[in-house]
Amino acid sequence: MMSTRSIVESATPQPAARPSPAAQIERLDQLILEAETRLEEQEAYVREIALVNGASAVASFELNKMQLLVALLREGRDRLSEAATA
């Protein structure tokens, strides 16, 4: 299971030669899948915490971060795809 930080760090381009747009899109697709998997796990965890003791503020915050990460990755992928076709 990847943490939010490891997903973001792996999405950060390296200063070396930039990969082709197709390779970047493929990489973003993989990151989106990983982030969506993590998001599903976090959603299940928040539901479980809420059922057990109702104190889910921290878990809900982590869930919100993952939702934002998935949205940002999708937006980046869409923009990259649009730029590659332009």
Backbone as CSV, one residue per row, in Angstrom:
resi,resn,N_x,N_y,N_z,CA_x,CA_y,CA_z,C_x,C_y,C_z
1,MET,0.853,-1.177,0.000,0.000,0.000,0.000,0.898,1.239,0.000
2,MET,0.617,2.148,-0.918,1.409,3.378,-1.017,0.751,4.479,-0.205
3,SER,1.569,5.260,0.459,1.057,6.408,1.193,0.838,7.561,0.220
4,THR,0.112,8.557,0.672,-0.117,9.741,-0.155,1.210,10.368,-0.551
5,ARG,2.129,10.447,0.388,3.439,11.059,0.124,4.203,10.279,-0.940
6,SER,4.206,8.951,-0.864,4.968,8.172,-1.847,4.350,8.279,-3.235
7,ILE,3.028,8.403,-3.320,2.382,8.587,-4.615,2.772,9.928,-5.205
8,VAL,2.742,10.978,-4.394,3.108,12.314,-4.873,4.572,12.347,-5.280
9,GLU,5.454,11.756,-4.473,6.880,11.754,-4.797,7.154,10.988,-6.083
10,SER,6.434,9.902,-6.310,6.665,9.145,-7.534,6.096,9.859,-8.763
11,ALA,5.163,10.782,-8.544,4.614,11.552,-9.662,5.470,12.761,-10.004
12,THR,6.361,13.143,-9.104,7.209,14.306,-9.311,8.275,13.985,-10.353
13,PRO,8.329,14.761,-11.436,9.319,14.471,-12.473,10.743,14.642,-11.962
14,GLN,11.625,13.798,-12.450,13.035,13.876,-12.105,13.693,14.950,-12.972
15,PRO,14.779,15.569,-12.494,15.420,16.641,-13.250,16.113,16.153,-14.529
16,ALA,16.289,14.855,-14.694,16.936,14.324,-15.899,16.009,14.512,-17.104
17,ALA,16.352,13.878,-18.202,15.577,14.001,-19.439,14.101,13.704,-19.192
18,ARG,13.269,14.537,-19.754,11.825,14.399,-19.571,11.296,13.282,-20.481
19,PRO,10.482,12.369,-19.926,9.926,11.301,-20.759,8.916,11.848,-21.762
20,SER,8.628,11.051,-22.762,7.676,11.461,-23.792,6.290,11.650,-23.176
21,PRO,5.426,12.446,-23.842,4.058,12.614,-23.313,3.336,11.280,-23.141
22,ALA,3.529,10.360,-24.068,2.866,9.053,-23.947,3.343,8.324,-22.694
23,ALA,4.636,8.383,-22.415,5.177,7.740,-21.218,4.669,8.433,-19.958
24,GLN,4.556,9.752,-20.005,4.035,10.496,-18.851,2.574,10.134,-18.602
25,ILE,1.791,10.025,-19.674,0.376,9.668,-19.539,0.247,8.266,-18.964
26,GLU,1.070,7.345,-19.450,1.048,5.979,-18.933,1.398,5.968,-17.439
27,ARG,2.397,6.742,-17.065,2.804,6.835,-15.663,1.680,7.426,-14.810
28,LEU,1.025,8.464,-15.298,-0.088,9.055,-14.551,-1.247,8.073,-14.424
29,ASP,-1.512,7.309,-15.487,-2.567,6.295,-15.402,-2.272,5.302,-14.282
30,GLN,-1.018,4.867,-14.178,-0.625,3.932,-13.127,-0.766,4.576,-11.745
31,LEU,-0.328,5.813,-11.633,-0.446,6.515,-10.346,-1.903,6.703,-9.948
32,ILE,-2.760,6.987,-10.914,-4.189,7.154,-10.626,-4.772,5.849,-10.101
33,LEU,-4.409,4.733,-10.740,-4.893,3.441,-10.264,-4.430,3.166,-8.834
34,GLU,-3.172,3.446,-8.548,-2.644,3.242,-7.200,-3.346,4.152,-6.190
35,ALA,-3.563,5.391,-6.579,-4.222,6.342,-5.681,-5.681,5.946,-5.452
36,GLU,-6.357,5.469,-6.498,-7.746,5.039,-6.336,-7.837,3.823,-5.410
37,THR,-6.880,2.923,-5.512,-6.847,1.773,-4.609,-6.670,2.244,-3.172
38,ARG,-5.738,3.155,-2.973,-5.499,3.712,-1.634,-6.739,4.443,-1.130
39,LEU,-7.424,5.155,-2.023,-8.637,5.879,-1.655,-9.723,4.911,-1.191
40,GLU,-9.889,3.808,-1.900,-10.883,2.808,-1.495,-10.551,2.242,-0.112
41,GLU,-9.267,1.973,0.119,-8.846,1.480,1.430,-9.129,2.504,2.518
42,GLN,-8.848,3.767,2.216,-9.072,4.828,3.202,-10.558,5.013,3.475
43,GLU,-11.397,4.905,2.453,-12.841,5.013,2.650,-13.346,3.900,3.567
44,ALA,-12.869,2.689,3.331,-13.267,1.558,4.176,-12.809,1.782,5.611
45,TYR,-11.607,2.306,5.779,-11.070,2.577,7.116,-11.918,3.632,7.836
46,VAL,-12.295,4.681,7.138,-13.113,5.736,7.751,-14.469,5.166,8.180
47,ARG,-15.065,4.340,7.341,-16.342,3.721,7.707,-16.180,2.856,8.959
48,GLU,-15.096,2.078,8.999,-14.847,1.206,10.143,-14.640,2.013,11.423
49,ILE,-13.833,3.059,11.337,-13.583,3.914,12.510,-14.881,4.559,12.988
50,ALA,-15.689,5.034,12.054,-16.946,5.691,12.423,-17.888,4.711,13.126
51,LEU,-17.885,3.458,12.688,-18.745,2.462,13.326,-18.252,2.095,14.719
52,VAL,-16.939,2.024,14.886,-16.376,1.582,16.162,-16.511,2.651,17.239
53,ASN,-16.045,3.867,16.947,-16.070,4.867,18.020,-16.510,6.252,17.576
54,GLY,-16.807,6.443,16.348,-17.305,7.729,15.878,-16.263,8.829,15.776
55,ALA,-15.038,8.600,16.217,-13.978,9.605,16.166,-13.159,9.389,14.894
56,SER,-13.597,9.996,13.832,-12.960,9.736,12.536,-12.381,10.995,11.899
57,ALA,-12.096,12.018,12.688,-11.624,13.283,12.121,-10.304,13.119,11.376
58,VAL,-9.339,12.446,11.972,-8.035,12.269,11.331,-8.178,11.396,10.092
59,ALA,-8.911,10.304,10.217,-9.119,9.416,9.077,-9.865,10.140,7.960
60,SER,-10.825,10.965,8.312,-11.567,11.740,7.301,-10.654,12.739,6.607
61,PHE,-9.744,13.340,7.353,-8.786,14.269,6.756,-7.902,13.536,5.753
62,GLU,-7.412,12.353,6.115,-6.595,11.552,5.193,-7.403,11.173,3.964
63,LEU,-8.667,10.858,4.139,-9.546,10.536,3.020,-9.678,11.735,2.091
64,ASN,-9.861,12.909,2.663,-9.975,14.120,1.846,-8.690,14.378,1.064
65,LYS,-7.541,14.130,1.687,-6.260,14.299,0.983,-6.166,13.346,-0.197
66,MET,-6.586,12.102,-0.001,-6.525,11.126,-1.102,-7.486,11.499,-2.221
67,GLN,-8.670,11.993,-1.865,-9.620,12.423,-2.891,-9.041,13.570,-3.713
68,LEU,-8.398,14.505,-3.046,-7.767,15.624,-3.733,-6.625,15.138,-4.614
69,LEU,-5.813,14.222,-4.115,-4.711,13.680,-4.895,-5.213,13.015,-6.175
70,VAL,-6.253,12.212,-6.067,-6.810,11.548,-7.248,-7.312,12.596,-8.240
71,ALA,-7.989,13.608,-7.750,-8.491,14.660,-8.635,-7.351,15.398,-9.327
72,LEU,-6.281,15.705,-8.585,-5.132,16.394,-9.180,-4.420,15.524,-10.215
73,LEU,-4.270,14.247,-9.918,-3.637,13.342,-10.883,-4.463,13.249,-12.158
74,ARG,-5.776,13.140,-12.007,-6.655,13.076,-13.191,-6.565,14.362,-14.002
75,GLU,-6.571,15.495,-13.320,-6.469,16.786,-14.013,-5.138,16.885,-14.752
76,GLY,-4.050,16.496,-14.108,-2.740,16.523,-14.760,-2.699,15.619,-15.964
77,ARG,-3.279,14.434,-15.843,-3.318,13.504,-16.962,-4.137,14.083,-18.113
78,ASP,-5.283,14.667,-17.813,-6.121,15.264,-18.857,-5.398,16.401,-19.572
79,ARG,-4.743,17.259,-18.810,-4.017,18.381,-19.424,-2.861,17.896,-20.283
80,LEU,-2.148,16.901,-19.804,-1.043,16.338,-20.564,-1.545,15.700,-21.855
81,SER,-2.643,14.999,-21.755,-3.238,14.357,-22.930,-3.684,15.402,-23.944
82,GLU,-4.301,16.484,-23.473,-4.729,17.564,-24.362,-3.532,18.235,-25.029
83,ALA,-2.482,18.463,-24.267,-1.281,19.096,-24.819,-0.611,18.194,-25.843
84,ALA,-0.654,16.889,-25.635,-0.021,15.951,-26.566,-0.769,15.890,-27.895
85,THR,-2.087,16.106,-27.852,-2.872,16.053,-29.076,-2.947,17.386,-29.798
86,ALA,-2.508,18.443,-29.125,-2.576,19.789,-29.729,-1.411,20.070,-30.643
